Amino acid sequence: MMCNIWKMVDNTAPFLPETLDAYEVGLKTNLIDNQLRFNIAGFYYDYTNVQSQRLAGTVIEIVNAASARIYGLDFDFDARLSERFHFTGGFGWTNAKYKSYPNGLRGNPAGGPSLANQDLKGNFLPLAAEYTVNLAIDYTAPLAGGALNISPNLYFNSGYATESDNIWGQDAYTLVGLNVKWTSPDERFSIGAFGKNLTDKRILSYSATAAPNGTVSSVFAAPRTYGVTLGVKM
């Protein structure tokens, strides 16, 4: 059991500490002389006095959203297919919903003031994606006396709501990345390049309906980023 106590924000009303009772069962394996590993776990969280942020005008309030329950599965694997080829990945399924939230704040899609004291029972918790998948390949080959490592990766997210009212949110998206690095024969020097979000997806990381005029404030994750790295072992 974990218990966190937060302070009040500005002059907003006080709120209660939140409590999380967590239950988990799983299996960890190592097969084929440790060349293949996979883990699977199921979990159930009973969440009470859930602390939720909401934007009221220019003030971020912390309020208690009564209770929620979260359950799901996590799976990951690590396969060493050869000395040069390494394959990893994972899958997550999460069902995270409010069991009770009788006095929520619901944004108005048509504009205007948000609607207070709304029943948000059954809504998804903010930023809780139902499905996620990640895959990565790590391949190393000899080059110019040293070693060239190539590591492409992929991440899929089924999307999520950004607020408790579930009106605004991020649709499903896929991110693609790549890392390339050459290391000298004595492993002292290295030079590499990296790229993240190579397809330049526009990902909503935060969004809130600002009362009383219904304006939606949004923050987006980093766009396509890339660069080079240089390394020296002293």
N, C-alpha and C positions, 0 to 999 in steps of 0.2 A: 504494500500500500504506500502511495506517495501523497504528500500533502504540500501544496505550495500556497503561500500567502502573499498577495500583492498589495501595494499601497494604492490609495485613491489617486485618481488623475484630476488635477486642478481642484475644483470645488464640487465635483460630481458626488452622487450619493455613495455611501460605503457599500461594500460587497463582501460576500462570504468566501472563505478559502475553498478551493476545489479539491476533490478527492477522487483518486483513481484506484479501483481494485482491478488488478490485472491477472489474467489466467492464461497460461500458455503450455502447450504440449508439442513435442516435435521429435524429429529423428535426424541424426547426423551420421553420415556414412563415408567410408574410405574404401574404394574397391580397386582391383587390378593393380596391386602394389602401389597404391596411392596415386595412380594415374587418373583416376576418376573419383570425384567427390561430389556428393549432392546432399543438401540439407532441406528439410521441409518442416514447417511449423504452423500450427493453428493457434489463434489467439482470440480471447474475448475480454473486452474492457468494459467495466461498469463505471460510468463517469457521472459524478454528482456535483452540483453547484458549479457547472461548467462556466468558466469565465470567458466572456465574448466581448470583442471590441466592436463598437459602432461609432460612426461619425455623426455627431449632432451639431450642425453649424460648423464652427471651426474647432470644436472640442472633441477629442477622442475619448469616449466614455468606456469604462469597464463595467459590464453588467453580468449578473448570474443568469445563465440560460437554463436553469433547473437541472435537467439530467439528459444523458445520452448513453447509447450503447454502441460499441465498435467491435466488429468481429471480422475475421478474414484468414487468409492463408499467405504464407511467404515461402517461396521456393528459390533456391539458387544452386548452381552447379559450376564445377571447375574441371575441365577435361584437358589433360596433357596428351595430345594425339601423337606428338613426336618431340624430339629434343628442340625442334625449331618452332613448332606450332602449338599454340595454347589458346583454348576457347573457353570463355566464361559467359555466364548469363544469369538472369533471374526473372522471376515473375511474382507479382503481388496482386492479390485481390482483397479489397477492403470494403466493408459495408458500414458506414459511419453516419448514424442518424440521431436526431434528437428524440428522446422518449417523452420529454416534456419541455415546452418553452411557451408558456401562456401569454407572456407580455413582451413579445418581440417587436421589432421595428421593421416594417416592410416598405421597401422603396416603391415608388409609383412609376411604372413604366411609361405612363402618359405624361409625366412631368408633374411638377408641383411638390408640395410637402410630402414627406414620408408618412406612412400610416402607422400610428403607435398602437400598442396593446393588441398586436395580432398573434394568433396562435400559430406557431411555427413547428408544432409537433410533426414528426415524420420527415422534416427537411434534412438534407445532407449537411454535415459540418463543413465550414469553409475550408477550401484548399484540399479536401479529401478526395483524391481520385479513386475511382472504383477499380481500375486496372492500370498496372504499370508493367512494362517489359524493358529489360536492358540486355544488350548483347555486346560482346567485345571479342576481337581476335587479336592475338599477339603473335607476330611472325618475325623470326630473326634469321638473317642469311649473311654469309661472309661477303665482304666487299672491301676492296683495296687493303687487304690485310687486317681490317677491323671487322666490326659487326654492324649491320644495318637492321634496325628494328622498326617494323611498321605495325601500327595499332589503330585500326578503324573501330569505331564504336557507334552504337545506336541506342536511342532511348525513346520509348513510346509511352504516352500518358493519355488516358481516355477522357481527360477533361475534369473540371471541377467548378463549383460555385465559389465566388469570392466573398460572399456575405451569407449570413444565416437565413436570409429570406429567399436565397437561391434564384433571384431574378437575373443577376448579372454573373457571368462566369467565362471560363476559358473552354473552348471546344477542344476536341481531341487533336493531338499534335505529335510529330515525330522529330527528334533532334538527331543530327548526324555530326560526328566529330572524327578527327584524324590526328594522330601523332606519329612523327617520323624522326628517328634519331640515329646518327652514325657515331660509333665509339671507336677510338683508336685501338691498335693492337695491344698496347700496354694498359688500356682502360683508363688512361689518365685524362684524355681529352675527349670531348663530345660536342657535336653540333646537331641541332634539331630544328624542327618546325612543327607548329601545332595549329589546328583550326577547330573552332567550336561553333555550333549552330551554322553549319556550312550552307544550309539552304535558306538561311536568313529568315527563319520563322519569327513572327511577331507574337510573343507569348505574354499574356496578361498575368502578372504576379500579384497584383492587388487592385481592388476596385471598391469604391464605397459611394453610396448615394448621400449627398450632402443636403441635410435639411437646412432651411425650409423651402428652397427653390427647386429641389430635385436634380440639381447638377450632379453628374457622375464624375468622381475623381479617380483616375487610373494611373497605375505604375506598371511599366513593362520591363521584362527581363532583358538582358543584354542581347543585342543583335549579333550578326556574324562577327566573330572576333578571330584574329590569327596573329601569329608572331613567330619569332625565332628564339632559340635558346643556345647558349654557349656554356660549357661546363669544364672545369679544371679541378682535378683532385690534387691537393697539396701533399 
